[in-house]
């Protein structure tokens, strides 16, 4: 019967949750030193390493053969130093030499704070945060990139997070700031990517904001002095994300931009109230000839203006 147990190969340790580079081999022998068959169980010795850590192996217990009980896939999840494994077979036991478990590379990403609904061009509130962990669940550091998940929200929408959509984690957490989405739409989700690890946020909506800017959706076409242009200007009222505001009836006034020509602009109606957020001008012309006219559009009630090409 077995009378001795020993580590032929000591466990090598390694990153949290990753298989040790050196896997343990344990021998069972009789009193004459001959190999004995039998089950060998491995466990973290109580009081060593980090409290709450777990050992995982491809098979545990492992049967000993003439070459010993050869373990594979063994790993410890939590980082720490001074780990010791105890090998047991029946009443026999032996402790390994000590080893450490270090922080591993990024294996998993998860939204620790999901983005919430906002309006076009306005900052998401709250801003998203992403947690990174290694294979053992320990905080891991890396760079996280955010993007709109393809097929969600409004086609052509753009996510902006200040100067960069990539943030390096600190203590395993990447905290984003100044993130906004321009286009109004339903069911947006964000995808966080760090290396090969990805995570998708919960769904949220982007609605229409308040009046924030004017834009020429159709530029003035120019033409002959005093004659109505073939291409008449259209001015739209938009939120901060560039979404047209269909409830706006703002009064839009056109004028020749200062320093671009000596003429005056006349239209069939000027100022003109917006209809569903758009002022469609007609009959507009400028009396005096010049080569580089520009028009300004003003919404005095909201304090907004825009300049044409």
N, C-alpha and C positions, 0 to 999 in steps of 0.2 A: 504494500500500500504506500501511498505518497507520504513522505516524511519531511520533504523540504520544498519550499517555493521560493523563486527568485526572479528578479527582472533580468532577462538576458539583454534586452534593449530598453533603455529608459525613455519615457515620454519626452518629446522635444519642445512642447509648447508651441506658441505661434499667435497669430491674430485671433481676436475673439470670433467664435463661431466657425473658424476655418480649420480644416483637418491639420493636425500636427504634421510638420515636415518629417519628423521621426516618430513612427508609430511604435507603441510598446509591444514587446514580446516577453511572455512570462513562462518559466519552466516549472514543471512538476517532476520530482524525482523520488525514488525510494531511498532507503538507507545506504544502498550501494552506489547511488549516483545514476541509476538507470532511469530513463524517461518513463513517466507514468501518464496514462490518459486520464482526463477528468475535466470538469468544468472549472473555469477561472472567471471570477467576477472582478470588475474594476469599479472604483468609486473614488470621489474626491475625499481625502482625509478630513475629518471634522476639524474645524479651527484653522484650516490653511486656506490661502487664497482670499477670495472675496465672498462674504456671506451671501447666500442665495444663488451661487453659481451652480450650473448644471453641466455634467459630463454626458456627451453623446458619442456613441460608436456605432459602426455599421451593425455589429452584433455584440451584445454584452448580456450574459456571460458568453465566453468563447471557449470552445473545446480545445484542450491541449493534445498535441500529437507528439511524435518522436522529436520534432523540432521546437516544441513549445506551443503555447497559445499565442497565435499571431493576430493581434488586433488591427483593425483598419478603420479609417474614417473617424477616428476619435478627435473630439474637439471640446473646448470649454467655452461657454458663451461670454462670461463677464471678464473684463480686464482686471488684472491684479498680479501681484508677485507672491512668491513663496508657496505656490500650489504644490501639493503632494498627492499622488494617487496611491491607494491601497489595493493590492491584489489579494483576493481571498479565494480559497478552495477548501471547503469543509472547515476544519478547525485551524488550518494554516493561513497565515497572512504575511505580507511583506509590504513595506513602504518604498515608493520610488524616491529618487533624488528630486529636489525642488526644481520648479520651472515657472516661467512667467507667461502671462497672456497679455498681448498688446492690442492697441486699437487697430482695427483693420480698415481697409478701404470702404468706400460707399457701396452698400449692397441694397439699400432700401431708401426710398424717398416717400414722405407722407405730408399732406397738408396739416399742419398743426393749427392754422387759422385759415379758414376758407374765405375767399373774397365775397362781398355782399353786393346786393343790387345798388346801382348808382344811375346817374344821368349822363348823357353823351358828353365826353370830354372832361367830366368832373372826376375827382379822385374817388377810387373805390374806398368804401368805409364799412368794415375795417380793411386794412391792407393785408395781403396774404403773407403768411410765414410758412416755411417748409422745413421739416425736420429730416435730417440724414442720419442713418445708422449703418453700422457694419453688420456682418452676418450674425453676430452674437447679440445684436440689439444695443450695442454701445454707441454713443454719439460719435459721428464721423464727420470730418471736414472735407468740403469740396465746393465746387462752383455749381450753382443752380440757375438754370435758364427757364424763364416763363414764356409761354406762348398761348394763343387762343387755340383750343382744341379744334382741329379741322372739322367742318360740318356743323359747328355750333354757332349760335348767334346770327349776326347779319353778314352776308357775303361781303368781302373786301374790308371788313373791320380791322382796325389796327390797335394793338395793345402797346401802350407807352408807359415806361417806368422811369421817369427822369432821363438820365443820360444813358442808362443801360438796363436791359432786361436780364442781365446776369449778375448774381450776387454771390459772394463767397460766404460760406457759413462760418459762424463763430460758436464754438461749443456744440456743434451739430445742428444749429438753427440758422437758416437764411431768412433774414427779415427784409422784406421789400418795402419801398416807399414811393410815393408820387405815381402810383400806377393808375391808369385810366384807359378807357376804351372809347373810341370816337363815335362809332355808329350805334344807333338805337337798335335793339333786337332782343329776342327772347331766348332763354335756354343756353346762355353762354356757359362754357366751362373752360378752365385753364389747365394746361398740362405743365407740370414741373419736371425738368430733366436734369439729372446729374450723372454723367457717364452713361452707364447702361440702365440706371434706375429711373423709373418714371412714376408719376402719381397724377391723378386727375381730381380736380376740385369738385365740390358740389355745384349744382347749376344755379345761375343767377341771371337777372335781367338788367338791361341798360335801357332806361327810358329817355324821354325828351326832357331837356333842361329848359331854363328860361332864356330869353333873348340875350345873346352874347356878342353877335357880330352880324354885319351885312356882307353880302357877296354878290358880285355880278355873275349870275348864272349864264346870261348871254351878254356879251360885250357890245357896246355901240359900234356900228359898222362904218360910220363916216360917209361922206359923199360930197355933193356939191353945196356951195354956200346957199343957205336958205331953203334947201330941198330936203324933204323927209328921207332919212336913211333907209336903205333897203333892209338893213338888219337893225331892229329896234332893241334897246336894252331891257333886260329883265333883272330886277334886284330882289334877292330873297333874304328873309330874316332867319338866322340860324342860331342854334345853341352853341356851346363851346366845342362840341364835337363835329360841327359842320352839318348837323341835321336840320333840315327845313322845318319850321314850326307852323303847322297847318292852322293853329288857332290865332296866329298873329294877324292883326289888321292895322299894323303900324303905318303911319303916313310917311312916305318916302319922298324926299326933295332932291332933284337933280340940279347940279350947277357945274359950270366949267371950273376945273381945278385951277387954283391960282398959279400963275406963271406959265401956263401951257398955251395960251392964246388969248386974243383980245375980244373974241366974239361972245355972244350970249346964247344959251340953249333955250329953245322953246319946244314944248310938247303939247299934245292935245289936252293933257291934264298934268299939272306939275305944281304942287306935290300930288302924289297919287297914293291912295290907300292900298295896302297889300290885301290880296284875296288868297286865303289859305297859305299865308306866309310869303306870297310872291307879288311884286308890283310889276305888271306887264305894261311898259310904256308904249305909246304909239305916237306917230306924227312928230317925232323929235328931229330937230335940225339945229344947226349953228349958222349964224348969218355970215360971219367973216371968215375968210380963208386962213388956214394955218396948217402946219405939217405935223404937229405933235400934241394935239388936243388930248386931254384926259377929262373924264367926268368924275365928280364926287357925288356919292349918294349919302344922304343924311336922314337919320331917324332921331329927331330931337327929343322925343318923349323918352326913349331908352338911352340916349347919349351915344348912339352907334353911328359909324360911318365906314365907307369903303371907297376905294379909288379904282377906276377902270384901267384897262390897258390903254 
